[in-house]
Amino acid sequence: MSTRATLALIVVFAGLLAAYWVTGRIERNVIKEAAEAKKLFDIAPEDITTLSIARQGEAPVEALRHDDGHWRIAAPHPHIPPNGLLWTALAKIVALMTNERDINADPDALADYQLDAPILSVIFGTKQGQLTQIAFGALDPTQVNRYTRLGDGQVFLSPAKAFQALSRSLQELRDTRMFTHLGEGVKKIDFKRRATEGAEEIEDPGLAARAKPIDETYTLAEEGEWRLAKPVDAAASQGKLKALVSQLRFATGRGYIDEPESLSDYGLDPPYAELSAYGSTGEGQTLLIGWASSAEDKTGFFVKRTDNPSVFIVDAHLIPLLPAGPGDFREKRLFTREAKNLKTIRYTDTRSEILLENDPDVGWRLVNPPADDTDQFEVSMYIAVLKSIQGLSFPEGEEAPSIESPRLSLEFTYTDGAPPSAIQIGGPVPSSNPLVFSALQDIGAATTISFESFRRLQAEPFRFRIKTLFPFRRDDVREVDLILDNRRYVFQYDNGVWTLSQPRGARIETQSDVHSLIDTFSTTLAKGIADPSPAADVQGKNDPILTVVFQVVDDPLTDSTRTMGPVHVGNRVTSNSRQRFLWMEEKGPVYLVDQALIDGVRDSLRGVVFRSP
């Protein structure tokens, strides 16, 4: 193609593009002009200053917009707070309403369109002093539009979507938030509860606490942590307060009684409790809490804000989030930090010093005393116990005990850069019944814990070591060579069948006897470590009651095996006749195992049948 022809094509293509652009612009202008022609009102949404919504059979709800843009409900009761965002949205819908088509309707036949008694009536006023009524009737046959009328004017069709958006109940048009000033968060909470009548006669401690009076204040510190500020300054339970704050910020009401005759009808004079919440600006609102909304259906409770006459119902989920008794929101846990951030745990008591270190690659390691078989599950369980223990009481001032020589201490370091912390457990509190021990939380506050909690915290190095002595699966065992009571038994596995090669002439009665034998070993756990290791004659090293060697599959692909053993079981432990000594290597630890190991082996060997002489 020549250059001249190419240039000509380019010019033609450019002309086509220009024509397409001009055509599209004309079409857009036509569409825009058509839409503008359909608009009912030549006003901006901001020009609407009064708006009234009246649904058939319901009292009109009227709101006024102030110069600052905020709405205020004028009817049915001026004390009802408005749903400001919704009123602004409704004003915009009114300003943008359209006439889809005029209807030549007989003014005397308005009932045919349900306009003699409109389903919805909207009245709005503007800054210019104009007052307009919009009446909505029935749906047209297409179900897309509704018959509509402006004042006494002509009937026309307006989009049904506009009706759906404007048809709002008082419940929707009011601000149903329990507290209306907590958009930026909560900085302070006051909670007061009257004592239950007869509280002093309740014997059950848990029920008695729920019946006692409460007068407490909780404040949010600058670093973002909640504290108990009244009656004492102390750390607070972050989880409990965060759950309560979330409920206070987002809980909504229902079943409003805007003109209650008597507050005592709802348990609000006097109230069961009072809760005051303060927002980021320091503004506070107080909620009175009364009875359950129904004796049969306890899904809600009557409440009332002191700055508003209306009584309403809030979901019963609020009640369990309130303090159950005095000090309920105090931080009671001994260990208050995040367990996931633990780096080291150092345990010290009169018998042991243990150091556990959390390695990011292999998990927890027992560093002191050193061991290469740390039981991850046991460490996790100990941390879970640590997190579960709570203080029973929190003595203040001169009553707070000093712990100069702790019976047990735990020191912690963390991976997130938090400063180290420590827990200390002292001696029994004098004259305590039941017995309790003095303690210091990891935040330094004095408390007491039960004797059972103290016992659960006690540890020894063996607690954190793997207890499994024979770590194999039954299907991986290929040979069992054992000596019991000076008689040797050799079981061998070949082609899916167990046979007995020693003693000569003996046989296995059933395969299940061998399975039982192997399971006896694989399920045996060490009960402890003999420390210090006893003398050889005490262990029974020179004449063990049981010696066993296993051949276990090492590589499933080649079925190659490795030797596990010999393992020896010796004498009974003098201090506990149900335990025996067990050792694996000449220099390895001496374990303690239950006599059940020997009993189980003997039971399994009863299936060995000897040839009659």
C-alpha positions in Angstrom: 0.0 0.0 0.0 1.3 3.4 -1.0 2.0 6.2 1.5 -0.8 8.3 0.1 -3.4 5.5 0.5 -2.2 5.0 4.1 -2.6 8.6 4.9 -6.1 8.6 3.4 -7.1 5.7 5.5 -5.8 7.4 8.6 -7.9 10.5 7.8 -11.0 8.5 7.2 -10.5 6.6 10.5 -10.0 9.8 12.4 -13.2 11.2 10.9 -15.1 8.1 12.0 -13.8 8.4 15.6 -14.8 12.1 15.7 -18.3 11.3 14.4 -18.7 8.5 16.9 -17.6 10.8 19.8 -20.0 13.6 18.6 -22.9 11.1 18.3 -22.2 9.6 21.8 -22.1 13.0 23.3 -25.4 14.0 21.7 -27.0 10.8 23.0 -25.7 11.4 26.5 -27.0 15.0 26.4 -30.4 13.7 25.2 -30.6 11.1 28.0 -29.5 13.7 30.5 -32.1 16.2 29.3 -34.8 13.5 29.4 -33.9 12.7 33.0 -33.9 16.3 34.0 -37.3 16.7 32.4 -38.7 13.9 34.5 -37.6 15.5 37.8 -40.4 16.7 39.9 -38.5 19.4 41.8 -35.9 21.9 41.0 -34.2 21.8 44.5 -31.1 20.5 46.0 -31.3 17.9 48.8 -29.8 20.5 51.2 -32.7 22.8 50.5 -35.1 20.5 52.4 -35.4 21.6 56.0 -38.5 19.8 57.2 -39.6 16.3 56.3 -42.6 14.3 57.5 -43.2 10.6 56.9 -46.7 9.2 57.5 -47.4 5.6 56.8 -51.0 4.4 56.6 -52.3 3.6 60.1 -49.2 5.1 61.9 -48.6 8.5 63.4 -46.6 10.9 61.3 -42.9 11.3 62.1 -41.6 14.8 61.5 -38.0 16.0 61.6 -36.4 19.5 61.2 -33.0 20.2 59.8 -30.9 22.9 61.5 -28.5 25.2 59.8 -25.6 23.0 60.9 -27.1 20.1 59.0 -28.2 18.1 62.0 -31.7 16.8 62.2 -34.1 16.9 65.2 -37.4 15.0 65.5 -40.4 17.3 66.2 -43.1 14.6 66.3 -44.4 12.4 67.7 -42.1 13.3 70.6 -39.3 15.9 70.5 -37.1 13.9 72.9 -36.7 11.0 70.3 -33.1 11.2 68.9 -33.1 11.0 65.1 -31.3 8.7 62.8 -29.5 11.6 61.1 -27.9 9.7 58.3 -31.2 8.2 57.2 -33.1 11.5 57.3 -30.4 13.0 55.1 -30.7 10.1 52.7 -34.5 10.5 52.6 -34.2 14.2 51.8 -32.0 13.3 48.8 -34.5 10.8 47.5 -37.3 13.3 47.7 -35.3 16.0 45.9 -34.5 13.5 43.1 -38.0 12.1 42.6 -39.2 11.7 39.0 -42.5 11.6 37.1 -42.3 8.6 34.8 -45.6 9.2 33.1 -48.8 11.3 33.7 -52.1 9.5 34.3 -55.3 11.0 33.1 -57.2 10.2 36.3 -60.6 11.4 37.3 -60.2 13.4 40.5 -63.3 11.6 41.8 -61.8 8.2 41.2 -58.7 8.4 43.5 -59.8 5.3 45.3 -59.0 3.3 42.1 -55.4 4.2 42.8 -55.5 4.0 46.6 -54.9 7.7 46.7 -58.1 8.6 48.6 -56.3 7.2 51.7 -52.6 7.1 50.7 -50.4 4.2 51.7 -47.7 6.7 52.4 -47.7 10.5 52.7 -44.5 12.6 52.6 -44.6 16.3 53.4 -41.5 18.4 53.0 -40.6 22.0 53.4 -37.7 24.0 51.9 -35.5 27.0 52.8 -37.6 29.0 50.3 -40.7 28.4 52.4 -42.3 25.9 49.9 -44.4 23.1 51.5 -45.2 20.1 49.3 -47.2 16.9 49.9 -46.4 13.6 48.1 -49.0 10.9 48.3 -48.2 7.3 47.3 -50.9 4.9 46.3 -51.0 1.4 44.7 -48.5 -0.3 42.4 -49.2 0.0 38.7 -49.8 -3.2 36.6 -46.1 -3.4 35.7 -45.2 -3.5 39.5 -42.4 -1.0 38.7 -44.1 2.3 39.5 -46.6 3.6 42.0 -49.5 6.0 41.5 -48.4 9.2 43.0 -49.9 12.7 43.5 -48.5 16.1 44.5 -51.0 17.8 46.7 -54.3 18.2 44.8 -52.5 17.8 41.4 -52.6 15.3 38.7 -51.9 11.6 39.2 -48.6 10.3 37.8 -46.3 7.3 38.1 -43.1 7.5 40.2 -40.6 4.7 40.7 -41.6 2.1 43.3 -38.0 2.2 44.6 -38.6 5.8 45.8 -41.6 4.6 47.8 -39.7 1.7 49.3 -36.9 4.0 50.4 -39.3 6.6 51.9 -41.6 4.2 53.7 -40.0 4.1 57.1 -41.2 3.2 60.6 -40.5 5.3 63.7 -38.1 2.5 64.8 -36.1 3.1 61.6 -36.2 6.9 61.8 -35.0 7.1 65.3 -31.4 6.6 66.6 -31.8 3.2 68.3 -28.3 3.1 69.7 -28.2 2.4 73.4 -25.6 5.2 73.7 -25.4 7.8 71.0 -22.0 9.4 71.8 -19.5 6.6 71.6 -18.6 6.7 67.9 -15.0 7.5 68.7 -14.7 4.9 71.5 -15.2 4.7 75.3 -12.8 6.3 77.8 -14.5 5.6 81.1 -17.2 3.5 82.6 -19.0 3.8 85.9 -21.1 0.9 87.2 -23.3 0.8 90.2 -25.5 -2.0 91.5 -27.7 -2.1 94.5 -27.4 -5.0 97.0 -30.0 -7.8 96.5 -32.4 -8.0 99.4 -31.3 -10.8 101.8 -27.8 -10.8 100.4 -26.2 -11.3 103.8 -28.1 -14.5 104.3 -26.8 -16.2 101.1 -24.2 -18.9 102.0 -23.0 -19.9 98.5 -20.0 -17.7 97.8 -20.7 -17.4 94.1 -24.3 -16.4 94.6 -23.4 -14.1 97.5 -21.0 -12.2 95.3 -23.7 -11.6 92.7 -26.0 -10.2 95.4 -23.5 -7.7 96.8 -23.5 -4.0 95.9 -21.0 -2.7 93.3 -19.7 0.9 92.9 -16.7 0.8 90.5 -15.1 2.9 87.9 -12.9 1.7 84.9 -10.7 4.0 82.9 -8.8 3.6 79.7 -5.1 4.6 80.1 -3.2 6.4 77.5 -1.3 3.3 76.5 -4.7 1.7 75.6 -5.1 -0.6 78.7 -8.1 -0.6 81.0 -7.6 -0.1 84.7 -9.9 -0.4 87.7 -9.9 3.2 89.1 -12.4 2.8 91.9 -12.6 1.7 94.7 -8.8 0.9 94.3 -6.3 1.5 91.5 -5.5 -1.9 89.9 -5.1 -3.6 86.6 -8.4 -4.6 85.0 -9.4 -7.6 82.9 -8.9 -6.4 79.3 -11.0 -9.1 77.8 -14.1 -8.5 80.0 -13.9 -4.7 79.5 -13.4 -4.9 75.7 -16.4 -7.2 75.4 -18.5 -4.8 77.4 -17.3 -1.7 75.5 -18.2 -3.4 72.2 -21.7 -4.0 73.5 -22.0 -0.4 74.7 -20.9 1.0 71.4 -23.0 -1.1 69.1 -26.0 -2.4 71.1 -29.4 -1.1 69.9 -32.8 -0.8 71.5 -36.3 -2.0 70.5 -39.8 -1.9 71.9 -39.7 1.8 72.8 -42.2 3.2 75.3 -41.9 6.9 74.7 -44.4 8.0 77.4 -44.0 5.6 80.3 -46.6 6.1 83.0 -44.4 4.8 85.9 -40.8 3.7 85.8 -41.5 1.3 88.6 -43.6 -0.8 86.1 -40.3 -1.6 84.4 -38.1 -2.1 87.5 -36.5 1.3 86.9 -37.5 3.0 90.1 -35.3 2.1 91.7 -33.2 0.5 89.0 -31.4 -2.8 89.3 -28.1 -1.1 88.2 -26.8 2.1 86.6 -24.1 2.2 83.9 -22.5 5.4 82.7 -20.3 5.5 79.6 -18.0 8.4 78.7 -16.9 9.0 75.1 -13.6 10.4 73.8 -14.7 14.0 74.5 -15.6 13.2 78.2 -19.3 13.4 77.5 -21.2 10.9 79.6 -24.6 9.2 79.3 -26.1 7.0 82.0 -28.3 3.9 81.5 -30.7 2.6 84.1 -31.2 -1.1 84.0 -34.4 -2.7 85.2 -36.4 -5.9 84.9 -36.4 -8.6 82.2 -38.9 -7.6 79.5 -41.1 -10.6 80.1 -41.3 -13.3 82.8 -41.5 -16.0 80.0 -39.2 -14.5 77.4 -36.0 -13.2 79.0 -34.3 -12.2 75.8 -34.4 -8.5 76.7 -34.3 -6.1 79.7 -36.0 -2.7 80.2 -33.6 0.2 80.3 -33.7 4.0 80.2 -31.2 6.7 79.7 -31.4 9.4 82.4 -31.3 12.1 79.7 -34.3 10.8 77.8 -37.8 9.9 79.1 -38.2 6.8 76.8 -38.0 3.3 78.2 -36.8 0.6 75.8 -35.6 -3.0 75.6 -32.0 -4.1 75.1 -30.8 -7.5 74.3 -30.2 -9.8 77.3 -26.6 -10.3 76.1 -25.7 -7.1 77.9 -26.4 -8.6 81.4 -23.7 -11.4 81.4 -21.1 -8.8 80.3 -21.7 -6.7 83.4 -19.6 -7.3 86.6 -21.0 -10.3 88.5 -19.7 -9.1 91.8 -17.3 -6.6 93.4 -13.9 -6.8 91.8 -15.1 -9.1 89.0 -13.5 -6.8 86.4 -10.2 -6.8 88.2 -7.3 -8.7 86.5 -7.2 -11.9 88.6 -4.9 -14.0 86.5 -1.5 -14.7 87.8 -0.1 -14.6 84.3 -1.5 -11.7 82.3 0.7 -11.6 79.2 0.3 -13.2 75.8 1.5 -16.8 75.9 2.4 -16.7 72.2 5.1 -14.1 73.0 6.9 -16.2 75.6 10.6 -16.6 75.0 11.9 -18.3 78.2 10.4 -19.6 81.4 12.6 -20.0 84.4 11.1 -22.1 87.2 12.7 -22.2 90.7 11.6 -23.9 93.9 13.5 -25.5 96.8 14.2 -28.7 94.8 14.6 -27.7 91.1 15.7 -25.0 88.8 14.3 -25.4 85.3 14.9 -23.3 82.2 12.6 -23.7 79.1 13.4 -21.8 75.9 11.1 -21.3 73.0 13.2 -21.9 69.8 11.4 -20.6 66.7 12.6 -23.6 64.7 12.1 -26.6 67.0 9.7 -25.2 69.6 10.3 -25.5 73.4 13.6 -26.9 74.6 14.5 -28.0 78.1 17.8 -26.1 78.5 18.4 -26.6 82.2 18.8 -29.4 83.0 19.6 -30.1 79.3 17.5 -32.7 77.5 16.9 -33.5 73.9 13.4 -35.0 74.4 11.3 -32.0 75.4 7.6 -32.8 75.4 5.9 -29.9 73.5 2.5 -30.9 74.7 3.4 -30.9 78.3 5.0 -27.4 78.1 1.8 -26.2 76.4 -0.3 -27.8 79.1 1.8 -26.1 81.8 1.4 -22.7 80.1 -2.4 -23.4 79.9 -2.4 -24.2 83.6 -0.5 -21.0 84.3 -3.0 -18.9 82.3 -6.0 -20.5 84.0 -5.0 -19.8 87.7 -6.6 -16.8 89.2 -6.1 -15.0 92.5 -8.8 -15.4 95.2 -8.3 -12.2 97.1 -6.3 -9.0 96.7 -5.1 -7.6 100.0 -4.1 -3.9 100.0 -1.8 -1.8 102.1 -0.6 -3.3 105.3 -2.7 -6.5 104.7 -0.7 -7.2 101.5 1.9 -9.9 102.4 5.6 -9.5 101.5 7.3 -12.5 99.9 10.9 -12.4 100.9 11.7 -16.1 100.3 9.3 -17.4 97.7 8.5 -21.1 97.8 8.1 -21.0 94.0 9.0 -18.4 91.4 8.5 -18.1 87.7 10.4 -15.6 85.6 9.5 -14.8 82.0 11.1 -13.1 79.0 9.3 -12.2 75.8 9.9 -12.1 72.0 7.9 -8.9 71.5 10.3 -6.6 73.4 8.1 -6.5 76.5 10.0 -6.2 79.8 10.6 -9.4 81.8 8.1 -10.3 84.4 7.8 -12.7 87.3 5.3 -14.6 89.5 6.2 -15.4 93.1 4.4 -17.9 95.4 5.0 -17.5 99.1 3.9 -19.5 102.1 0.5 -20.3 103.5 -1.6 -17.4 104.7 -1.9 -17.8 108.5 -5.2 -19.1 109.8 -6.6 -19.5 106.3 -9.3 -22.2 106.0 -9.3 -23.6 103.4 -5.6 -23.2 103.0 -4.4 -20.5 100.6 -0.9 -19.2 99.7 0.3 -15.7 99.2 1.3 -14.7 95.7 2.4 -11.9 93.4 0.9 -11.6 89.9 3.2 -10.9 87.0 2.1 -7.3 87.2 3.3 -7.1 90.9 -0.1 -7.1 92.6 -0.5 -9.1 95.8 -3.0 -11.9 95.8 -3.7 -15.3 97.2 -4.2 -18.7 95.4 -5.6 -22.0 96.5 -3.5 -24.9 97.7 -4.7 -26.8 94.6 -3.4 -24.0 92.3 -0.1 -24.1 94.1 0.2 -27.9 93.5 -0.7 -27.5 89.8 2.2 -25.0 89.4 4.8 -27.2 91.0 7.1 -28.9 88.5 10.2 -30.9 88.1 12.4 -31.3 85.0 10.9 -34.7 84.1 7.4 -33.1 83.7 8.6 -31.5 80.5 10.3 -34.6 79.0 8.7 -37.1 76.7 7.5 -40.1 78.7 7.3 -42.7 75.9 10.0 -45.3 76.4 9.4 -47.4 73.3 8.6 -45.0 70.4 7.4 -47.4 67.7 4.3 -48.6 66.0 3.2 -52.2 66.3 3.3 -52.6 62.4 7.0 -51.5 62.3 8.3 -54.2 64.7 10.0 -57.1 63.0 11.6 -58.9 65.9 11.2 -59.0 69.7 14.1 -60.7 71.6 13.3 -60.7 75.3 14.5 -62.5 78.5 12.0 -62.7 81.4 12.7 -64.6 84.5 15.9 -66.0 82.9 14.0 -67.5 79.9 14.6 -66.2 76.4 11.8 -65.6 73.9 12.5 -64.6 70.3 9.5 -63.5 68.1 10.1 -62.9 64.4 7.8 -61.4 61.8 7.9 -62.7 58.2 5.3 -62.5 55.4 2.6 -61.1 57.7 3.0 -63.9 60.3 4.7 -63.9 63.7 6.6 -67.0 64.6 8.6 -68.1 67.7 12.2 -69.2 67.2 13.1 -69.4 70.9 12.5 -71.4 73.1 13.0 -74.3 70.7 9.9 -76.4 70.3 7.6 -73.7 71.5 4.9 -72.1 69.4 2.5 -69.1 69.5 -1.1 -69.9 70.3 -2.5 -66.8 68.5 -1.1 -63.8 66.7 -3.0 -61.5 69.0 -0.8 -62.6 71.9 2.3 -61.1 70.1 0.2 -57.9 69.3 -0.6 -57.6 73.0 3.0 -58.1 73.9 4.2 -55.3 71.6 1.4 -53.0 72.7 2.4 -53.5 76.3 5.8 -52.0 75.5 4.7 -49.2 73.1 2.1 -47.9 75.7 4.4 -47.9 78.7 5.3 -44.5 79.9 8.1 -43.5 82.3 6.8 -42.4 85.7 9.9 -40.5 86.6 13.7 -40.5 86.7 15.6 -41.8 89.7 17.8 -38.8 90.7 20.3 -39.4 92.0 20.8 -42.7 90.2 20.8 -45.5 92.8 23.6 -48.0 93.2 23.8 -50.9 90.8 22.6 -53.5 93.3 19.7 -51.3 94.3 18.7 -51.1 90.7 19.1 -54.8 90.1 21.6 -54.2 87.3 23.4 -57.5 87.8 20.3 -59.5 87.6 17.5 -57.7 85.7 14.1 -59.3 85.7 13.5 -58.3 82.0 15.8 -57.5 79.1 14.4 -56.8 75.6 15.7 -55.9 72.2 13.6 -54.8 69.2 14.3 -54.8 65.5 12.2 -51.9 64.1 11.7 -50.7 60.5 14.0 -47.8 59.8 13.2 -47.2 56.1 9.8 -48.3 54.9 11.0 -48.3 51.3 13.7 -50.9 51.8 12.2 -52.4 55.0 15.7 -52.0 56.6 15.6 -52.2 60.3 17.4 -50.7 63.3 18.1 -52.1 66.7 16.3 -50.6 69.7 17.7 -51.8 73.0 18.7 -53.6 75.0 16.3 -52.2 77.6 16.5 -53.6 81.1 14.0 -53.7 84.0 15.4 -54.3 87.4 14.3 -54.3 91.1 11.2 -52.7 92.6 11.6 -49.2 94.1 11.8 -49.4 97.9 9.6 -46.4 98.4 7.0 -47.5 95.9 6.5 -51.2 95.4 4.4 -50.6 92.3 7.4 -49.2 90.4 10.6 -50.7 89.0 13.9 -49.3 87.7 14.4 -49.2 83.9 17.6 -48.3 82.1 18.6 -48.4 78.4 22.3 -47.4 78.3 25.2 -47.7 80.7 25.3 -44.0 81.2 21.7 -43.1 80.4 19.1 -42.0 83.0 17.4 -44.6 85.2 13.7 -44.4 84.7 10.8 -45.5 86.9 8.1 -47.6 85.3 5.0 -49.2 86.6 4.9 -52.8 87.6 2.1 -53.1 85.0 4.9 -53.5 82.3 6.0 -56.8 83.8 2.5 -58.0 84.5 1.5 -57.2 80.9 4.5 -59.1 79.4 3.7 -62.1 81.6 0.1 -62.1 80.5 1.1 -62.0 76.8 3.6 -64.8 77.2 0.8 -67.1 78.5 0.0 -67.6 74.8 3.3 -69.4 74.2 2.6 -73.2 74.1 5.5 -75.6 74.9 5.8 -79.0 73.4 4.9 -81.8 75.7 7.9 -84.0 76.7 
